[in-house]
Amino acid sequence: GSRPNPSTPRSPYEYSSPNPIPRDNVNSPTTNFFDGDVSPMKTAGIRVVHDGDLEEEVATWNIQESAENPFSDGFVNDSSFAVDQDEWVVSVADKTKWTNSFYQLGPRGHPPTVTGQQVRPIMVDSGLPTPALRKIWDLVDISERGALDDEEFALAMYVISNAKLNGVESIPDELPHSFIPPSKR
């Protein structure tokens, strides 16, 4: 009969070896490559498939799949995915956006920093009153060098955005722990 291409997968969990095994290895046992429960791959093995005069080595996987929707009301959140209570208030998406803006300002030095002169136009464009901007600068210049690194700049942009949404009263007098970039804690 016609023989399928040995490298064509038979199912999503099978792979046929391109090198068929001679027929005299018919009694080759299944081999487990892992001991114990290895998730998501619970077991792996090789089984021999007879096709005409040749035996083929076929790798098989028994994938442990969960039918539970991670967005359903009854989903039990694994503790490894729990949100860290000490997580930085600046989201990854915002940090990325603001880091791009930071580098467009032409930071200098090591670590790269931008001066108050470079940041002032962006802060003024926020429309917040000067006393609020002064307070924000004092809060976010954590290193007290008169210049902001990329994390301090991202924090400044976060505090400005928050103040625009929730009013200048939302600007804290002192930085809460979650506002301090993790690298500066």
Backbone as CSV, one residue per row, in Angstrom:
resi,resn,N_x,N_y,N_z,CA_x,CA_y,CA_z,C_x,C_y,C_z
1,GLY,0.806,-1.176,0.000,0.000,0.000,0.000,0.855,1.248,0.000
2,SER,0.219,2.379,-0.087,0.975,3.632,-0.064,1.370,3.951,1.368
3,ARG,2.525,4.487,1.506,3.103,4.764,2.816,3.160,6.283,3.014
4,PRO,2.570,6.789,4.110,2.622,8.245,4.329,4.056,8.701,4.581
5,ASN,4.306,9.973,4.323,5.613,10.550,4.610,5.889,10.381,6.101
6,PRO,7.012,9.713,6.465,7.275,9.440,7.884,7.445,10.694,8.731
7,SER,7.754,11.839,8.138,7.932,13.046,8.955,6.624,13.804,9.141
8,THR,5.536,13.318,8.552,4.236,13.970,8.705,3.609,13.551,10.027
9,PRO,3.268,14.508,10.902,2.636,14.130,12.169,1.323,13.403,11.934
10,ARG,1.063,12.353,12.726,-0.165,11.576,12.629,-1.286,12.265,13.394
11,SER,-0.948,12.976,14.441,-1.909,13.723,15.230,-1.143,14.878,15.845
12,PRO,-1.809,15.786,16.529,-1.069,16.903,17.138,-0.033,16.436,18.158
13,TYR,-0.126,15.193,18.634,0.757,14.736,19.696,1.693,13.623,19.229
14,GLU,1.816,13.401,17.914,2.692,12.360,17.412,3.659,12.935,16.400
15,TYR,4.835,12.337,16.372,5.815,12.692,15.367,6.429,11.394,14.883
16,SER,6.442,11.168,13.580,7.032,9.964,13.015,8.483,10.229,12.681
17,SER,9.340,9.329,13.072,10.752,9.440,12.762,10.959,9.279,11.270
18,PRO,11.842,10.068,10.679,12.129,9.888,9.262,12.969,8.628,9.011
19,ASN,13.443,7.993,10.088,14.273,6.790,9.969,13.522,5.578,10.485
20,PRO,12.837,4.815,9.602,12.115,3.633,10.058,13.056,2.608,10.688
21,ILE,12.524,1.869,11.672,13.290,0.828,12.355,13.070,-0.488,11.605
22,PRO,14.120,-1.272,11.372,13.928,-2.571,10.726,12.943,-3.420,11.520
23,ARG,12.221,-4.313,10.842,11.168,-5.144,11.405,11.630,-6.029,12.558
24,ASP,12.900,-6.286,12.703,13.338,-7.176,13.783,13.290,-6.507,15.156
25,ASN,12.948,-5.232,15.246,12.802,-4.545,16.539,11.346,-4.425,16.948
26,VAL,10.494,-5.348,16.496,9.055,-5.271,16.735,8.710,-5.165,18.210
27,ASN,9.419,-5.840,19.069,9.064,-5.887,20.491,9.709,-4.774,21.307
28,SER,10.121,-3.681,20.657,10.730,-2.565,21.367,9.733,-1.982,22.367
29,PRO,10.095,-1.881,23.642,9.164,-1.367,24.653,9.004,0.147,24.537
30,THR,7.882,0.629,25.057,7.667,2.067,25.145,8.629,2.625,26.183
31,THR,9.213,3.747,25.891,10.190,4.360,26.782,9.597,5.613,27.402
32,ASN,9.651,5.747,28.716,9.250,6.977,29.387,10.497,7.810,29.606
33,PHE,10.450,9.035,29.120,11.612,9.901,29.248,11.624,10.683,30.558
34,PHE,10.478,10.773,31.210,10.397,11.553,32.436,9.874,10.685,33.565
35,ASP,10.417,10.885,34.740,9.880,10.238,35.932,9.031,11.256,36.650
36,GLY,7.915,10.851,37.164,7.055,11.761,37.921,6.184,12.586,37.008
37,ASP,5.483,13.535,37.595,4.530,14.370,36.876,5.240,15.611,36.376
38,VAL,5.385,15.744,35.089,6.014,16.907,34.497,4.945,17.640,33.707
39,SER,4.498,18.791,34.185,3.433,19.523,33.513,4.040,20.574,32.615
40,PRO,3.450,20.904,31.463,2.220,20.338,30.950,2.427,18.986,30.277
41,MET,3.677,18.552,30.075,3.901,17.271,29.441,3.966,16.218,30.540
42,LYS,2.951,15.419,30.661,2.892,14.440,31.727,3.774,13.246,31.418
43,THR,3.692,12.702,30.196,4.544,11.583,29.820,4.974,11.752,28.385
44,ALA,6.074,11.169,28.063,6.544,11.144,26.688,7.044,9.740,26.438
45,GLY,6.989,9.323,25.223,7.459,7.984,24.951,7.638,7.750,23.476
46,ILE,8.087,6.565,23.173,8.241,6.141,21.793,7.445,4.867,21.651
47,ARG,6.654,4.784,20.616,5.978,3.528,20.355,6.316,3.113,18.937
48,VAL,6.255,1.832,18.700,6.598,1.300,17.396,5.304,1.063,16.622
49,VAL,5.247,1.560,15.407,4.075,1.437,14.558,4.446,0.541,13.385
50,HIS,3.643,-0.506,13.149,3.904,-1.427,12.045,3.219,-0.910,10.789
51,ASP,3.984,-0.803,9.715,3.424,-0.382,8.434,4.090,-1.224,7.352
52,GLY,3.435,-2.253,6.902,4.000,-3.131,5.876,5.172,-3.898,6.441
53,ASP,6.318,-3.803,5.801,7.492,-4.554,6.220,8.386,-3.769,7.167
54,LEU,8.033,-2.535,7.465,8.884,-1.707,8.318,8.166,-1.321,9.598
55,GLU,8.929,-1.165,10.650,8.424,-0.623,11.901,8.927,0.811,11.987
56,GLU,8.104,1.715,12.497,8.518,3.105,12.640,8.530,3.503,14.101
57,GLU,9.510,4.308,14.456,9.587,4.873,15.789,8.702,6.116,15.770
58,VAL,7.736,6.188,16.677,6.826,7.320,16.724,6.886,7.913,18.124
59,ALA,7.284,9.180,18.214,7.303,9.850,19.509,5.872,10.228,19.862
60,THR,5.488,10.000,21.086,4.131,10.329,21.514,4.194,11.179,22.767
61,TRP,3.222,12.047,22.893,3.115,12.877,24.078,1.709,12.753,24.624
62,ASN,1.628,12.677,25.932,0.325,12.688,26.585,0.241,14.041,27.276
63,ILE,-0.332,15.008,26.612,-0.394,16.367,27.128,-1.517,16.476,28.151
64,GLN,-1.167,17.029,29.295,-2.165,17.255,30.336,-2.797,18.611,30.055
65,GLU,-4.038,18.601,29.617,-4.708,19.846,29.273,-5.817,20.128,30.266
66,SER,-6.002,21.393,30.558,-7.070,21.800,31.450,-8.186,22.401,30.612
67,ALA,-9.412,21.957,30.876,-10.559,22.505,30.162,-11.101,23.736,30.892
68,GLU,-10.500,24.045,32.042,-10.989,25.159,32.842,-10.600,26.482,32.196
69,ASN,-11.566,27.356,31.997,-11.328,28.669,31.411,-10.720,29.581,32.475
70,PRO,-9.528,30.148,32.209,-8.892,31.006,33.215,-9.633,32.309,33.462
71,PHE,-10.672,32.580,32.660,-11.434,33.805,32.834,-12.825,33.556,33.397
72,SER,-13.116,32.297,33.738,-14.438,31.975,34.283,-14.513,32.371,35.750
73,ASP,-15.740,32.506,36.250,-15.944,32.920,37.640,-15.382,31.914,38.630
74,GLY,-15.414,30.627,38.282,-14.977,29.599,39.216,-13.505,29.248,39.111
75,PHE,-12.748,29.983,38.289,-11.335,29.648,38.085,-10.548,29.818,39.378
76,VAL,-9.774,28.808,39.724,-8.921,28.872,40.905,-7.556,29.354,40.432
77,ASN,-7.150,30.502,40.892,-5.894,31.095,40.469,-4.735,30.421,41.180
78,ASP,-3.812,29.879,40.398,-2.596,29.283,40.948,-1.806,30.399,41.636
79,SER,-1.243,30.130,42.798,-0.535,31.177,43.549,0.636,31.752,42.765
80,SER,1.188,31.002,41.815,2.304,31.534,41.036,1.847,32.651,40.107
81,PHE,0.532,32.764,39.870,0.018,33.821,39.025,-0.617,34.936,39.844
82,ALA,-0.584,34.840,41.145,-1.205,35.849,41.995,-0.474,37.182,41.813
83,VAL,-1.216,38.267,41.873,-0.620,39.588,41.736,0.147,39.917,43.020
84,ASP,1.380,40.309,42.852,2.234,40.668,43.971,1.727,41.978,44.562
85,GLN,1.498,41.992,45.857,0.999,43.201,46.504,2.028,44.331,46.472
86,ASP,3.303,43.970,46.245,4.348,44.977,46.161,4.639,45.367,44.718
87,GLU,3.734,45.019,43.805,3.922,45.323,42.398,3.992,46.829,42.192
88,TRP,4.800,47.243,41.235,4.963,48.661,40.929,3.685,49.190,40.291
89,VAL,3.275,50.411,40.644,2.041,50.990,40.123,2.111,51.261,38.622
90,VAL,3.303,51.388,38.085,3.466,51.636,36.659,3.362,50.295,35.932
91,SER,2.356,50.167,35.073,2.163,48.918,34.335,3.301,48.704,33.333
92,VAL,3.463,47.484,32.897,4.486,47.163,31.908,4.227,47.944,30.615
93,ALA,2.960,48.012,30.197,2.620,48.746,28.965,2.972,50.226,29.104
94,ASP,2.621,50.830,30.250,2.943,52.245,30.458,4.448,52.462,30.559
95,LYS,5.134,51.562,31.230,6.595,51.678,31.356,7.236,51.648,29.978
96,THR,6.766,50.755,29.122,7.298,50.665,27.761,7.051,51.961,26.995
97,LYS,5.824,52.460,27.066,5.457,53.700,26.369,6.312,54.863,26.876
98,TRP,6.428,54.980,28.180,7.150,56.114,28.746,8.661,55.970,28.610
99,THR,9.149,54.749,28.540,10.580,54.560,28.285,10.908,55.029,26.874
100,ASN,10.021,54.766,25.925,10.222,55.267,24.560,10.266,56.785,24.550
101,SER,9.350,57.422,25.275,9.348,58.892,25.365,10.633,59.384,26.022
102,PHE,11.070,58.684,27.055,12.305,59.037,27.772,13.489,59.073,26.806
103,TYR,13.632,58.019,25.999,14.776,57.951,25.089,14.664,58.955,23.943
104,GLN,13.458,59.402,23.620,13.299,60.452,22.611,13.808,61.804,23.125
105,LEU,13.910,61.931,24.441,14.417,63.172,25.036,15.945,63.261,24.985
106,GLY,16.623,62.187,24.627,18.080,62.199,24.517,18.793,62.132,25.853
107,PRO,18.507,61.124,26.663,19.182,61.016,27.962,20.694,60.851,27.791
108,ARG,21.399,61.277,28.834,22.867,61.173,28.819,23.353,60.580,30.122
109,GLY,24.583,60.097,30.084,25.226,59.592,31.287,25.000,58.104,31.485
110,HIS,25.519,57.646,32.611,25.382,56.228,32.973,25.024,56.142,34.441
111,PRO,23.828,55.763,34.822,22.731,55.374,33.936,22.193,56.584,33.187
112,PRO,21.571,56.349,32.036,21.028,57.469,31.267,19.988,58.238,32.077
113,THR,20.102,59.555,32.061,19.145,60.414,32.774,18.767,61.593,31.887
114,VAL,17.613,62.175,32.211,17.182,63.410,31.560,17.094,64.488,32.637
115,THR,17.467,65.693,32.256,17.472,66.808,33.199,16.073,67.405,33.318
116,GLY,15.907,68.239,34.319,14.651,68.958,34.493,14.338,69.811,33.273
117,GLN,15.381,70.381,32.670,15.215,71.208,31.470,14.617,70.382,30.322
118,GLN,15.050,69.107,30.203,14.539,68.238,29.137,13.100,67.782,29.410
119,VAL,12.763,67.577,30.670,11.458,67.029,31.042,10.399,68.131,31.192
120,ARG,10.841,69.339,31.501,9.910,70.444,31.784,8.814,70.615,30.731
121,PRO,9.133,70.648,29.422,8.058,70.862,28.432,6.965,69.779,28.493
122,ILE,7.344,68.544,28.706,6.355,67.455,28.790,5.487,67.632,30.026
123,MET,6.120,67.979,31.135,5.374,68.149,32.376,4.427,69.351,32.261
124,VAL,4.895,70.452,31.672,4.064,71.648,31.519,2.879,71.353,30.587
125,ASP,3.130,70.556,29.548,2.063,70.188,28.604,0.928,69.420,29.270
126,SER,1.165,68.897,30.455,0.120,68.150,31.165,-1.026,69.063,31.593
127,GLY,-0.728,70.379,31.704,-1.755,71.322,32.130,-1.896,71.411,33.642
128,LEU,-1.103,70.653,34.383,-1.165,70.716,35.852,-0.508,72.015,36.321
129,PRO,-0.965,72.568,37.442,-0.368,73.808,37.962,1.095,73.588,38.402
130,THR,1.865,74.654,38.325,3.293,74.589,38.658,3.549,74.000,40.051
131,PRO,2.793,74.384,41.106,3.065,73.780,42.417,2.906,72.240,42.400
132,ALA,1.935,71.742,41.635,1.740,70.283,41.540,2.924,69.650,40.817
133,LEU,3.401,70.293,39.747,4.545,69.758,38.999,5.810,69.764,39.853
134,ARG,5.982,70.805,40.667,7.131,70.876,41.579,7.073,69.720,42.574
135,LYS,5.893,69.457,43.105,5.712,68.372,44.072,6.006,67.012,43.415
136,ILE,5.523,66.855,42.183,5.770,65.593,41.466,7.261,65.393,41.241
137,TRP,7.954,66.452,40.805,9.403,66.337,40.572,10.111,65.922,41.860
138,ASP,9.763,66.565,42.960,10.406,66.231,44.239,10.134,64.784,44.647
139,LEU,8.924,64.298,44.359,8.579,62.911,44.691,9.351,61.905,43.847
140,VAL,9.414,62.157,42.540,9.950,61.139,41.624,11.464,61.181,41.466
141,ASP,12.113,62.267,41.867,13.578,62.324,41.810,14.116,61.571,43.034
142,ILE,13.874,60.269,43.025,14.200,59.406,44.163,15.690,59.429,44.454
143,SER,16.506,59.477,43.407,17.962,59.469,43.591,18.503,60.834,44.006
144,GLU,17.651,61.859,43.987,17.993,63.235,44.379,19.221,63.757,43.646
145,ARG,19.278,63.517,42.335,20.401,64.002,41.533,20.000,65.147,40.609
146,GLY,18.727,65.569,40.680,18.278,66.649,39.818,18.053,66.206,38.381
147,ALA,17.986,64.909,38.160,17.733,64.341,36.835,16.984,63.026,37.059
148,LEU,16.240,62.590,36.036,15.439,61.375,36.170,15.976,60.267,35.268
149,ASP,16.051,59.050,35.830,16.347,57.901,34.975,15.032,57.422,34.376
150,ASP,15.077,56.352,33.598,13.865,55.916,32.897,12.748,55.503,33.851
151,GLU,13.076,54.894,34.992,12.041,54.503,35.956,11.432,55.720,36.647
152,GLU,12.271,56.661,37.034,11.767,57.877,37.671,10.913,58.680,36.689
153,PHE,11.325,58.715,35.415,10.539,59.404,34.392,9.176,58.724,34.216
154,ALA,9.172,57.397,34.141,7.905,56.658,34.002,7.006,56.921,35.206
155,LEU,7.590,56.973,36.390,6.815,57.265,37.594,6.238,58.685,37.527
156,ALA,7.032,59.632,37.059,6.540,61.014,36.907,5.333,61.041,35.974
157,MET,5.428,60.324,34.866,4.322,60.289,33.904,3.096,59.611,34.511
158,TYR,3.324,58.589,35.339,2.203,57.921,36.018,1.515,58.893,36.979
159,VAL,2.299,59.585,37.802,1.731,60.508,38.798,0.997,61.656,38.087
160,ILE,1.578,62.149,37.001,0.914,63.213,36.234,-0.410,62.708,35.672
161,SER,-0.405,61.532,35.050,-1.644,60.968,34.488,-2.697,60.769,35.558
162,ASN,-2.275,60.266,36.703,-3.195,60.034,37.814,-3.771,61.357,38.322
163,ALA,-2.918,62.379,38.411,-3.380,63.693,38.877,-4.347,64.323,37.876
164,LYS,-4.132,64.095,36.591,-5.057,64.625,35.579,-6.419,63.941,35.681
165,LEU,-6.416,62.657,35.992,-7.675,61.909,36.117,-8.386,62.164,37.436
166,ASN,-7.616,62.225,38.512,-8.203,62.253,39.862,-7.968,63.553,40.618
167,GLY,-7.373,64.544,39.980,-7.131,65.828,40.635,-5.771,65.872,41.324
168,VAL,-5.282,67.085,41.528,-3.961,67.260,42.143,-3.938,66.758,43.590
169,GLU,-5.116,66.617,44.190,-5.178,66.106,45.563,-4.694,64.645,45.617
170,SER,-4.705,63.956,44.470,-4.280,62.547,44.436,-2.757,62.396,44.462
171,ILE,-2.038,63.501,44.321,-0.568,63.424,44.380,-0.175,63.183,45.840
172,PRO,0.502,62.083,46.118,0.829,61.779,47.522,1.895,62.737,48.072
173,ASP,1.876,62.907,49.388,2.909,63.731,50.033,4.235,62.977,50.100
174,GLU,4.132,61.664,50.264,5.301,60.778,50.257,4.986,59.624,49.325
175,LEU,6.028,59.052,48.719,5.792,57.930,47.814,5.392,56.683,48.583
176,PRO,4.221,56.128,48.291,3.879,54.827,48.869,4.870,53.782,48.339
177,HIS,5.025,52.700,49.052,5.964,51.644,48.672,5.728,51.180,47.233
178,SER,4.466,51.031,46.828,4.153,50.528,45.492,4.534,51.528,44.387
179,PHE,4.772,52.789,44.744,5.192,53.791,43.758,6.690,53.735,43.514
180,ILE,7.434,53.220,44.455,8.890,53.177,44.338,9.269,52.063,43.365
181,PRO,10.034,52.395,42.306,10.431,51.351,41.357,11.138,50.208,42.092
182,PRO,10.844,48.967,41.725,11.440,47.822,42.426,12.967,47.875,42.526
183,SER,13.637,48.439,41.521,15.103,48.501,41.560,15.615,49.517,42.578
184,LYS,14.719,50.351,43.134,15.132,51.381,44.098,14.622,51.114,45.497
185,ARG,14.015,49.954,45.704,13.463,49.647,47.033,14.544,49.165,47.962
